[in-house]
Amino acid sequence: MDRRRRQRGFLLIAAIVLVVVASMLAVTIALIAATSGSSATDSLQSGQALFLAESGMEYERRCLAQNLDWYQSTTDPIAPNATGSCATATTTQTLGSGTFTVYANVPATLLRKRIPDSTSTADICAYTIDRFPASGKIQIDDDLSGSGEFVSYGAVSASSATCGNRPAFTGRGSVVYPVAQLNTALTSTACTTIPNPFQITDNSKFLSAGTIVLDDGPGGNHEEIVYNGSSRSAGVMTLSGVSRCQDTGGVGPGITWAANQPVTALLDGSVTANNEAEIVSVGAAGGANRTMRETVQR
């Protein structure tokens, strides 16, 4: 009798252990299934967001192709409205199970009127003031060793930018670029010496990744600097993945730049960037967001 009781007690313990193990296996399987389902959903939404971002890129390319006078637009950035016309700042469209938000970043504008010769103070009339801060510097024309120049201005209005310190005649249709400033001086040491952080004053018209130019003007030095990423905060643009001395005009690495040196954007590494724009498209599906950027040419 005692032996049977002991056997029944052992079987009861074994049954309890089996029930606990089976319960743990069931919970584990449920967790794996839930995690797999969540991962599959995240992967699906990420793919959908990428396709939506690509759709936004195509949408904006079509918009820009309808009107190639990007630098004579009076609003900026340029994006299509509900009818497909390039008339609004930023467009968000619903497509399938998500949305895409798209806009074009145009880095320059053109002069609407010529600036007379030998005028130290004049109203510089451009097609738009959307590309410039309330006061600062602009660059007129591409070639600072020739007809190009930096111009300081004190205010902007819907009709003009009041400027001074300009010595030469500039014709109608000349390109006008926004100008930022170098926050930290650069030494004349080897090109591999990069300050950390590498910062310039923020300007919304500078691309998230690209090329900037430091230039002393006629007879001076110049240096092109490439960066592959950036962040913006409190009026400062911090550049990452910086490579100096991409083009120094044959001077080599021995160039020193002081703080507050004017900085201009160079989109494609060529002399002129006035036929280019940057398209930015953000696709969103569920909790996933994917961003695409592309520089396009007229």
C-alpha positions, 0 to 999 in steps of 0.5 A: 500500500505504501509503495502504491502511495509513493508511486501515485505521489511521484506521478502527481509530481511528474504531471505537475512538472509536465504541466508547467513545462507545457505552459512555458512552451505555450507561452514561448511559442505565443511570444515567438509568434507575436514577435514574428508578426510584429517584425513582419509588420515592421518590415512591411511598413518599412518597405511601404514607406520606402516605396512611398518616398520613391513615389514622392520623388517621381511626383516632384520630378514631374512637377519640376519638369513642368516649369524649368524656371526654378530660379525665377519662382517667387515662392520657395521651396517649390512643390506641387499642389493638389492639382499637380501645379508647382505652387505650394511650399510642401505637399503631403499626399495619401497613397495606398496605406500611407503618405509621402511629403515632398518639397524641392530645395532651390539654392539660388535665385536671379536678379530681376533688375540690373545693379548700376555701376559705381553704386555703393548702396542699392536695392538689389531686386531678386525674384524671391527673398525666401532663400535669404535670412533677414540680414547677412551676406549674399553672393552675386554671380558664380565667379568671384575672381571675375564679375562675382562678389559678396554683398552685405545687406541689412534687411529684406522686403517683399520687393527688394533687399537693401544692400551696400558695399558693392563696387561693380555693375551686375546685370539682370539675370545674374545668379544670387546665392545665400551665404553662411559663415564659418563658425570655427577657424581652420588651420593651414595644417594637413587636409586630414585635420578636421575640427570636431565639430565642424560648424557653420551658421545655419542656412536652410538652403544648404543641402543636407550633404554636399559641397561647400566653398570657402573663397577669398575673392579675386586673387585669393584662395579657395577651397572646396569641402565635402560633407556627407551628413549634417544636423541643424540646431539653434542657428548652427549647422554641424557637418559630418563626414567632412573631407577638406582640400577637394579643390584648392586651386593648386595651392595645396593644404596650406590654407588658413580660414578665419572664423566668420569667413563666407561659405557658399554651397556648391551642389555638384562640384562644378563652377556653377550650381544655378541649374540644380535643385534638391528633392526631399521626399519622406514616405510614412506607413504606420510607424515607419518613415523613410527619407530620400534625397536627390539632386536634379538638373534642369 
